[in-house]
Amino acid sequence: MPHKAAPFDALDRKIVAALMENGRASFAEIGTAVGLSSTAVKRRVDRLRADDVITGFTATVRPAALGWLTEAYVEVYCDSAAPPRRLAEVVRNHPEITAAMTVTGGADALLHVRATDVEHFEEVLERIRTEPFIRKTISFMVLSHLLPDSPEAGARQPSPAHEPRGESLPTQRTGHNRP
């Protein structure tokens, strides 16, 4: 018999919202905020992870601190209907590609690329273009972030008023990594 996911209720929404606000909050702190014991919060978080609602925990890092000073979006156009899994194989081979998705419109895919400088970006672009099914690319260099507080801009999340006590979770943002 297939596993049936438990319903996602108002308390689950509050717990997820609390984790998105401060992924390092302890289960006790979250419990106080939502009206549950820390044990009940842990059980719910475990279930939300098992049900793939919470897909991972990660730190938000300022890209410039890692030397990634150049950022661009690249539209990828393929010769034929390249299957998304083939495009996924290609982008996994380039650590500079921080996000990739298939899109509607003229392009087949959109890539988010970070590099140390323009020369490094050009080298990444040339590596991408060596794939036999890629017909052309169009690049858009990022000049500035209009929403500087967004995780995509590498914004620092506000520090909690005090350090969490008890069991805590790492900072969570967009779930690229799975536990």
matplotlib code that plots the C-alpha trace (Angstrom):
import matplotlib.pyplot as plt

x = [0.0, 1.5, 2.4, -0.4, 1.0, -0.6, -2.6, -0.7, -2.6, -2.4, 0.2, 2.4, 2.2, 3.2, 6.2, 7.4, 7.0, 9.0, 11.8, 11.9, 12.2, 14.9, 16.1, 18.3, 15.4, 15.2, 12.1, 11.3, 11.3, 9.1, 6.8, 6.4, 5.5, 3.0, 1.6, 3.2, 5.8, 9.3, 8.6, 5.5, 7.3, 10.1, 7.6, 5.9, 9.3, 10.3, 7.0, 7.3, 10.8, 9.6, 6.7, 9.1, 7.6, 10.8, 13.4, 16.6, 18.5, 21.3, 23.2, 22.7, 26.1, 27.1, 28.6, 31.2, 32.7, 33.5, 35.0, 31.9, 31.8, 30.2, 26.7, 24.6, 21.6, 22.0, 19.3, 20.1, 18.7, 19.0, 19.2, 16.4, 14.1, 16.9, 15.3, 15.4, 17.4, 20.2, 20.3, 20.4, 23.4, 25.2, 24.5, 25.6, 29.1, 29.5, 29.7, 29.3, 25.7, 23.8, 20.3, 18.9, 15.4, 13.5, 11.3, 8.6, 9.2, 12.1, 14.8, 14.9, 16.5, 17.6, 20.8, 21.9, 25.7, 28.2, 31.8, 34.9, 35.1, 34.0, 36.9, 35.8, 32.2, 33.3, 35.2, 32.1, 30.0, 32.5, 32.3, 28.5, 28.6, 30.8, 27.8, 26.8, 23.0, 23.4, 22.7, 23.2, 23.2, 22.2, 23.7, 22.4, 24.9, 23.5, 24.4, 22.6, 19.9, 16.7, 15.7, 19.0, 17.5, 16.6, 18.5, 19.5, 21.4, 23.2, 21.4, 22.3, 19.3, 18.5, 20.2, 17.8, 17.6, 19.5, 21.3, 19.0, 19.0, 18.4, 18.1, 18.4, 18.3, 20.7, 19.6, 17.1, 16.5, 15.8, 16.2, 18.9, 20.5, 18.7, 19.6]
y = [0.0, 3.4, 5.9, 8.5, 11.9, 13.4, 16.6, 19.9, 22.0, 25.5, 24.4, 22.9, 26.2, 28.1, 25.7, 26.0, 29.8, 29.9, 27.8, 29.9, 33.0, 31.5, 27.9, 27.9, 28.3, 25.4, 23.2, 24.7, 28.2, 27.2, 25.3, 28.4, 30.5, 28.0, 26.6, 23.1, 21.2, 20.9, 17.1, 17.8, 20.3, 17.8, 15.1, 17.5, 18.6, 15.0, 14.3, 17.4, 16.2, 12.6, 14.0, 16.2, 19.4, 20.5, 19.4, 20.6, 23.0, 25.3, 28.5, 31.7, 32.8, 36.2, 35.2, 38.0, 36.5, 33.4, 35.4, 35.1, 38.7, 38.2, 37.0, 36.4, 34.6, 32.6, 31.6, 28.2, 27.3, 23.7, 22.3, 19.8, 18.9, 18.0, 16.2, 18.1, 15.2, 15.7, 19.4, 18.5, 16.3, 19.2, 21.8, 19.4, 19.4, 23.2, 24.3, 27.9, 27.2, 27.9, 27.3, 25.9, 25.4, 24.7, 27.6, 28.6, 31.0, 30.9, 29.5, 25.9, 26.6, 29.4, 29.2, 31.3, 31.5, 33.0, 33.5, 35.2, 37.7, 38.3, 36.2, 33.3, 33.7, 33.6, 30.4, 28.8, 30.0, 28.4, 25.1, 25.2, 25.9, 22.8, 20.6, 19.3, 20.0, 23.6, 25.9, 29.3, 31.1, 34.6, 36.1, 38.8, 40.2, 41.2, 44.9, 45.1, 43.4, 45.4, 43.2, 43.3, 41.5, 38.4, 35.1, 35.3, 38.5, 36.6, 38.7, 38.2, 37.0, 39.1, 37.7, 36.4, 38.4, 35.6, 32.4, 29.4, 26.9, 23.2, 21.3, 23.6, 23.5, 25.1, 28.2, 27.2, 29.0, 27.6, 23.8, 22.8, 20.3, 17.3, 15.9]
z = [0.0, -1.0, 1.8, 2.1, 3.1, 6.2, 5.6, 5.6, 8.3, 9.8, 12.4, 9.7, 7.8, 10.9, 11.5, 7.9, 8.1, 11.3, 9.8, 6.7, 8.9, 11.1, 10.2, 13.3, 15.7, 18.2, 18.3, 21.7, 20.3, 17.4, 19.8, 21.9, 18.8, 17.5, 20.7, 20.7, 22.7, 21.2, 20.8, 18.8, 16.6, 16.0, 15.0, 12.6, 11.1, 10.7, 8.9, 6.7, 5.7, 5.0, 2.9, 0.9, 2.1, 3.7, 1.1, 2.8, 5.0, 3.8, 4.6, 2.6, 1.5, 0.0, -3.4, -3.3, -0.1, -2.2, -5.1, -7.3, -8.5, -11.9, -12.4, -15.6, -16.9, -20.1, -22.5, -24.1, -27.6, -28.7, -32.3, -31.6, -28.7, -26.3, -23.4, -20.1, -18.5, -21.1, -20.3, -16.6, -17.2, -18.9, -16.3, -13.4, -15.0, -14.4, -10.8, -11.9, -12.9, -9.7, -11.1, -14.4, -15.7, -18.9, -20.0, -22.3, -25.2, -27.7, -25.5, -24.3, -21.0, -18.7, -16.7, -13.7, -13.8, -11.2, -12.0, -10.6, -13.4, -17.0, -18.4, -16.2, -17.3, -20.9, -20.3, -18.7, -21.7, -24.1, -22.2, -22.4, -26.1, -26.8, -26.3, -29.8, -29.3, -28.2, -31.2, -29.5, -26.2, -25.3, -22.1, -19.8, -17.3, -13.9, -13.1, -9.8, -7.7, -7.5, -4.4, -2.5, 0.5, -1.6, -1.1, -4.8, -4.1, -1.2, 1.4, 5.0, 7.0, 10.1, 13.2, 15.9, 19.1, 20.9, 20.1, 19.9, 22.7, 22.5, 19.3, 16.3, 12.5, 10.0, 8.1, 5.4, 2.1, -1.3, -0.9, -3.3, -1.0, 0.3, 3.8]

ax = plt.figure().add_subplot(projection="3d")
ax.plot(x, y, z, "-o")
ax.set_aspect("equal")
plt.show()
